[in-house]
Amino acid sequence: MDEPTHAQESRFWDHVADWILGCEDPGQSALTQAEIDAWLAQLRDDAGRPQSH
């Protein structure tokens, strides 16, 4: 994979992979495009926030 071009890009794609791999029921109802867009927007927003530990 290429080097990330944006801050937190690797973390964002880690979240995407975790979500995909975490889908337990492949027969579950499909998400709408609006639900997918909202979920991805939330991940982008979360990736841009400083981490609190």
VENKA-V24012 format. One record per pair of residues at least 4 apart in sequence whose ideal C-beta (glycine too) atoms are under 6 Angstrom apart, sorted by the first residue. I is the first residue (numbers start at 1). GAP is how many residues later the second one is. Records with the same first field share a line. If there is no record, write none. Layout:
BEGIN
I = GAP, GAP
END
This chain:
BEGIN
4 = 5, 6
8 = 4, 39
11 = 36
12 = 31, 35
15 = 28
18 = 4
31 = 4, 5
END
